[in-house]
Amino acid sequence: MTTPRRAHRAGTRLLSSLMVVIGFVLIVQAVAGETGGGLLARLILGVLFAAAGAGRLYVLARGPTGDRRDGAQDPAARRGDAARGLSRGRGDGTPGPANRRGNGR
């Protein structure tokens, strides 16, 4: 049975690939000069479609980067500051809670 998340990813992959194909078709039509005027508009739309589709595929391939449901991650956790006991403090020069306990640097 397919989970909703898998179905969403498959749909995103399919539509993003379709966007890339449509973008390349528009670019080829603009360069070949097919079907009359609108060369510049067709070329710009083709590039934008291809870039948007490729960007969506890139983001989909990266996957979620953190533990949170929306894929976002705390910058301090990414750097590993919390694991090393380093804290930014309150922003007024006083050490954070980890440094007050004496286990920070």
Backbone hydrogen bonds, N-H to C=O, Kabsch-Sander energy under -0.5 kcal/mol:
donor,donor_aa,acceptor,acceptor_aa,energy
7,A,3,T,-2.2
8,H,4,P,-2.3
9,R,5,R,-2.3
10,A,6,R,-2.5
11,G,7,A,-2.4
12,T,8,H,-2.6
13,R,9,R,-2.6
14,L,10,A,-2.3
15,L,11,G,-2.7
16,S,12,T,-2.4
17,S,13,R,-2.1
18,L,14,L,-2.1
19,M,15,L,-2.0
20,V,16,S,-2.0
21,V,17,S,-2.3
22,I,18,L,-2.7
23,G,19,M,-2.3
24,F,20,V,-2.3
25,V,21,V,-2.4
26,L,22,I,-2.4
27,I,23,G,-2.1
28,V,24,F,-2.7
29,Q,25,V,-2.6
30,A,26,L,-2.1
31,V,27,I,-2.5
32,A,28,V,-2.7
33,G,29,Q,-1.1
34,E,29,Q,-1.7
42,R,38,G,-2.7
43,L,39,L,-2.3
44,I,40,L,-2.6
45,L,41,A,-2.6
46,G,42,R,-2.2
47,V,43,L,-2.3
48,L,44,I,-2.5
49,F,45,L,-2.8
50,A,46,G,-2.5
51,A,47,V,-2.5
52,A,48,L,-2.6
53,G,49,F,-2.5
54,A,50,A,-2.4
55,G,51,A,-2.5
56,R,52,A,-2.2
57,L,53,G,-2.1
58,Y,54,A,-2.3
59,V,55,G,-2.4
60,L,56,R,-2.2
61,A,57,L,-2.2
62,R,58,Y,-1.7
63,G,59,V,-1.2
65,T,71,G,-1.2
68,R,72,A,-0.8
71,G,68,R,-1.5
78,R,74,D,-1.9
79,R,75,P,-1.9
80,G,76,A,-1.1
81,D,76,A,-1.5
82,A,76,A,-0.7
84,R,80,G,-1.5
85,G,81,D,-0.5
85,G,82,A,-0.8
86,L,81,D,-2.3
90,R,94,T,-0.8
91,G,88,R,-0.6
100,R,96,G,-1.7
101,R,97,P,-1.2
102,G,99,N,-0.7
103,N,98,A,-1.2
